[in-house]
Amino acid sequence: MDAAMRELSYAQAIQEAMAIAMDMDERVFLMGEDIGVYGGAFQVTGDLVERYGTDRVIDTPISELGGAGVAVGAAVTGMRPIFEFQFSDFATLGMEQIVNQAAKMRFMLGGEVSVPVVMRFPAGSGTGAAAQHSQSLEAWLGHVPGLKVIQPATPHDAKGMLLAAVADPDPVMIFEHKLLYKMKGHVPEGHYIVPIGKAEIRREGRDLTIVATSIMVQKALDAAAALEGEGIDIEVVDLRTIRPLDRQTVIDSVKKTSRLLCVYEGVKTLGIGAEVSALVAESEAFDYLDAPIVRLGGAETPIPYNPDLEKATVPQVPDIIAAARDLVKGVR
Amino acid sequence: MPTEVILPKVDMDMATGQISRWFAEEGAKVKKGDVLFEIETDKAAMEIDAPASGTLRDVTGKERVDIPVGAPVAWIYADDEVYEAGTTQNGAPISPLVGEMSAKPTKGGAVPPASQSVAPPSALPFLRSSGAAATEGGPGISPTRGEIGQSPSGGRATPLARRLAREAGLAIADVKGSGPHGRVVRADIEAAIAAKGAGAPEQPTADTAPQTPVEAPAAAPKPMSDDQVLKLFAEGSYELVPHDNMRKTIARRLVEAKSTIPHFYLTLDCELDVLLALRTQLNAAAPMKKTDKGEAPAYKLSVNDMVIKAMAMALMAVPDANASWTESAMVKHKHADVGVAVSIPGGLITPIIRHADEKTLSVISNEMKDLAGRARSRKLKPEEYQGGTTAVSNLGMFGVKDFAAVINPPHATILAVGAGEERAVVKNGEIKIATVMSVTLSTDHRAVDGALGAELLGAFKRMIENPMGMLV
């Protein structure tokens, strides 16, 4: 295959990024539940334990708080750990280390230490894993100053943003949607970085801006393609990072299109879309709005087990199409 | 803030609706979920619930008047909200459009041109300054105007519209809003700027050209105007009855069907004697069932029920004819969904027996009775009369011998059924008496060619004349 067009899955791209990081810097190591011999609950670490040994690919006991504590401590003392939570839902168990320790230490110690830890969170619904294994909690962590929170939406970004996270002096939380792990896409060889804090315009358009995160980026692109035939020209902004937010890209896009639709899988109320809506309403883009801002987010309910109900709790392509069409045609 | 009650969108493609009946009146106490009013869409009536609890005020949505979707028709004041007359944004009455026009024809006996009989969304007064409205009335309409409660910035407008208006030196209050709830949007301001500049004779430049498309020159000959028609009759020799939504829909859809579908027609005679005998036998065999009114047969088949079934089975036998035309592809249906024209007061409607090919005669018969009953009381849901793959129209009960029906898109065919009557038929050189029914198939030539239509009609005839086939 032509190297320039090499395709990898999202999971393979992350694995390759972790291998490159370990090759480049001997301080980098991996920790997590079942990431060694088993290869990770979603096979993201794969055979890395065979290539780098159990000193650098470490299975932890089933104690997220303990594992996160070790990772934060290692980072403070000069290592570059990458810690995998088996499911992002279990972030709740590691919150003390993430929110009270990792996020605060640089500030409380006068900038004399930093916490260069990377934490990976397989997130989102769609796998039939029910209420405690399907949530999208990125907004929880996005609320905490001192953390950086990213949601790569493509294999290319999954690799480049993980390498950026490893190089970052501060704690970086990566939310990886589980349904994206099998998504294939072009991934360049070798080391490259996709900067944290920079949104990407995935599709240019003039009638409506859709700001989407994670798996909703692809759904928004599918909706935009479907609406092309109706003469509706949609711009899709992939937010990529939710802390720090790339305000200017969103503002510039809304100034161009005059309409904003936010699409995200996390629960709608107090979610990413609420923040994006507010930042636009506060900005100079306000005077460019020609329609109300609309949010499509997760339903106000725990994720159900029943597959049809599970689908119904998060925005799907037809929902995006309907909302976008209504906005552009002036129905809402 | 009082809760606004709007005319909701209850049907796809619905631009306006009429309130057929209010169940609560000005000043009434309502509870969230109470039925407030009934709305008549093109073909059905639906009940609309109160969105909040409180006191109903400023009921401006008049009965039997076209109202744009999204327009406020009343407000609900919560118990702790103080009501002062005319303070809500639509304090002025919705202009009496169709309703009052008929009562007040102008001097010449003419009604205003049709274009004014249906209010475009922007022509509603609830957001306009009274100065602008006064010139809008048109002959015969002089709506009484109350004070419009206006916020200092002049009604609803998007931030972008406000900024553009500010920059152009326009007052938002002078601009008619075309957005939802009468909201002024960018296009309205741009149109207003263009209109302002259009006082000069020169062509507008590309930059200032109105966004709204200019009416295209008519390609087809225009029908006579209302004025032209009415001039042909003496004043006082007639009464004007405004169209209801059903009448408008029927007119629009039939003009569309007859002017866009290339129809052709095929007629056949079917002998009914065997079918009538079988029907008698089947009805006699119906088991008794307990109902509210005592015991009744579980079914009572009509000839029309058997025609529906025969048409469905014929389409299954000739699947190429079970199609719908679209510009890009032929839609070949996997089931026969048979619409049945039902005459109802003021018009007709075509409820659909879905998957009629798979249903037994008794199921079709009972379903048909239910649909026809609810059609007459206008309680059908849109999904019960939209779509379908063919239709049957039966005027046999009026003694009509033969007629040709207009195809109801997206169907490619419709079967017009005449009366079953005793006729002299020639069989093997002898004249015999048989009960004969003439049927005419109207066919969309784009989807079904002559030979294919003939094949379908032949399959139908075989099914009618060998009706045992419908039982298995």
Interface residues (C-beta under 8 A of the other chain):
Chain A: S258 F286 D287 Y288 L289 D290 A291 G330 V331 R332
Chain B: K9 G70 T158 P159 L160 A161 R162 R163 S178 G179 P180 V185 R186
